[in-house]
């Protein structure tokens, strides 16, 4: 496992923190073999803003392309309660009310595509999560399927708030094992 970080608003604005996350993911993809890792089994995950960033890095191919990396080389995307619309920090930067949903090129939803890596969306309970978070993830799930993506799933953790990472980690590990098994079948 590799933990990454990124610079924060207000010191920098969008899309610089997405570029930071992409640079870190690209570094891992290019260097993990030196540390005994397998480049074909790189999964990216994050919670909340981290889930948003990894979704942007994995879905909008431009961010990794500048590093000579194809986003489709990622084995799987597993955001925990990530924004799929334009992040509220971006909306704040632009002076847009946080309750105004925006789907532009800074939204993972804008980048739905049939050839994306496998995607498992995990959220807390729709009644306990942050405003609209489950619903925007459900919309992402639906739009990925409509776009022709064949390996998108969503899990809602009943009874859990936005701080749902503890019950989500076993689901992440199960997803990694599922995708590894699929890759082994293909090979």
C-alpha positions in Angstrom: 0.0 0.0 0.0 1.2 3.5 -0.9 -0.3 6.6 0.8 -0.2 9.8 -1.1 -0.9 13.4 -0.3 -1.7 16.6 -2.3 -1.6 20.3 -1.8 -4.8 21.9 -0.4 -7.1 24.8 -1.2 -6.7 27.7 -0.5 -2.9 27.5 -1.1 -3.7 26.1 -4.6 -6.9 25.8 -6.6 -8.4 23.3 -9.1 -7.2 21.5 -11.0 -3.7 21.6 -9.3 -4.7 19.2 -6.5 -5.9 16.7 -9.1 -2.6 17.1 -10.9 -0.8 16.4 -7.6 -2.8 13.2 -7.1 -2.1 12.1 -10.7 1.6 12.8 -10.3 1.7 10.5 -7.2 -0.3 7.7 -8.9 1.9 8.0 -12.0 5.0 7.7 -9.8 3.6 4.6 -8.2 2.8 3.0 -11.6 6.3 3.8 -12.9 8.2 2.8 -9.7 6.4 0.1 -7.7 8.3 -2.8 -9.3 11.5 -1.5 -7.6 9.7 -2.1 -4.3 8.3 -5.6 -5.2 5.0 -4.3 -6.4 3.0 -5.5 -9.5 2.1 -2.7 -11.9 -0.9 -4.7 -13.1 -2.4 -4.7 -9.6 -2.5 -1.0 -8.8 -5.8 0.0 -7.2 -6.6 3.6 -6.3 -8.9 4.5 -3.4 -9.6 7.5 -1.2 -12.3 8.8 1.1 -14.3 11.9 0.5 -12.0 14.5 -1.3 -9.6 11.6 -1.8 -12.3 9.6 -3.4 -13.1 12.5 -5.7 -9.4 12.9 -6.6 -8.9 9.3 -7.4 -12.0 9.2 -9.5 -10.8 12.2 -11.5 -7.4 10.6 -12.0 -8.9 7.3 -13.0 -11.6 8.6 -15.3 -10.2 11.8 -16.9 -7.3 10.3 -18.8 -5.6 13.6 -19.4 -4.2 13.8 -15.8 -2.1 10.6 -16.1 -1.4 11.0 -19.9 0.9 14.0 -19.1 3.1 11.5 -17.2 3.0 9.0 -20.1 0.6 6.7 -18.2 -2.7 5.3 -19.5 -5.4 5.6 -16.8 -6.7 2.2 -18.0 -3.5 0.6 -16.5 -5.1 1.1 -13.1 -6.6 -2.3 -11.9 -9.5 -0.7 -10.1 -11.1 2.5 -8.7 -12.6 2.2 -5.3 -13.8 5.6 -4.0 -15.3 5.9 -0.5 -18.0 8.6 -0.4 -16.4 10.6 -3.1 -18.0 13.5 -4.9 -19.0 12.5 -8.5 -20.2 16.0 -9.3 -17.8 18.9 -9.3 -16.3 19.0 -5.8 -17.7 21.5 -3.3 -14.2 23.0 -2.9 -14.2 23.8 -6.6 -17.6 25.3 -6.3 -16.4 27.4 -3.3 -13.4 28.6 -5.4 -15.8 29.7 -8.1 -18.3 31.4 -5.6 -21.0 28.8 -6.4 -23.3 27.8 -3.5 -22.5 24.3 -2.2 -26.0 23.2 -2.7 -25.8 24.0 -6.5 -24.8 20.8 -8.2 -22.4 21.2 -11.1 -21.2 18.6 -13.6 -18.4 20.1 -15.7 -15.0 18.8 -16.7 -13.9 18.9 -13.0 -16.6 16.3 -12.2 -16.0 12.5 -12.4 -19.5 12.2 -13.9 -18.4 14.2 -16.9 -15.9 11.5 -17.7 -18.0 8.4 -17.7 -16.6 6.0 -20.3 -17.1 2.3 -21.2 -13.3 1.5 -21.1 -12.6 2.7 -17.6 -11.0 0.4 -15.0 -13.5 -1.5 -12.8 -15.3 0.9 -10.4 -16.7 0.1 -7.0 -18.6 3.1 -5.5 -19.0 2.8 -1.7 -21.1 5.3 0.3 -22.6 5.7 3.7 -26.4 5.4 4.3 -28.2 7.8 2.1 -30.1 9.3 5.1 -26.9 9.8 7.1 -24.3 10.7 4.4 -23.4 14.2 3.4 -26.1 15.9 1.4 -26.7 14.2 -1.9 -23.5 12.0 -1.7 -25.3 8.7 -2.1 -27.5 10.0 -4.8 -24.7 11.4 -6.9 -22.8 8.1 -6.6 -26.0 6.3 -7.6 -26.2 8.6 -10.6 -22.5 7.8 -11.4 -23.3 4.1 -11.2 -26.2 4.5 -13.6 -24.4 6.7 -16.1 -21.4 4.3 -16.2 -23.7 1.5 -17.1 -25.5 3.6 -19.7 -22.1 4.5 -21.2 -21.5 0.7 -21.6 -19.1 0.1 -18.7 -19.6 -3.5 -17.6 -17.8 -3.5 -14.2 -19.4 -0.7 -12.1 -21.0 -1.5 -8.8 -22.3 0.5 -5.9 -22.6 -0.3 -2.2 -24.5 1.7 0.4 -23.5 1.0 4.0 -26.7 1.1 5.9 -26.5 2.8 9.3 -23.2 4.6 8.5 -22.5 8.3 8.1 -19.9 9.9 5.9 -17.3 8.5 8.3 -17.8 5.0 6.9 -14.2 4.0 6.2 -14.0 1.2 8.8 -16.7 -1.0 7.3 -15.6 -0.1 3.8 -12.0 -1.4 4.1 -13.1 -5.1 4.1 -15.1 -4.3 1.0 -12.1 -2.8 -0.7 -10.0 -5.9 0.1 -12.7 -8.1 -1.2 -12.9 -6.0 -4.5 -9.1 -6.3 -4.9 -9.3 -10.1 -4.5 -12.3 -10.2 -7.0 -10.4 -8.3 -9.6 -7.2 -10.3 -9.1 -9.2 -13.5 -9.6 -10.7 -12.1 -12.8 -7.2 -11.1 -14.1 -5.8 -14.6 -13.3 -8.7 -16.2 -15.2 -8.0 -14.1 -18.3 -4.3 -14.9 -18.2 
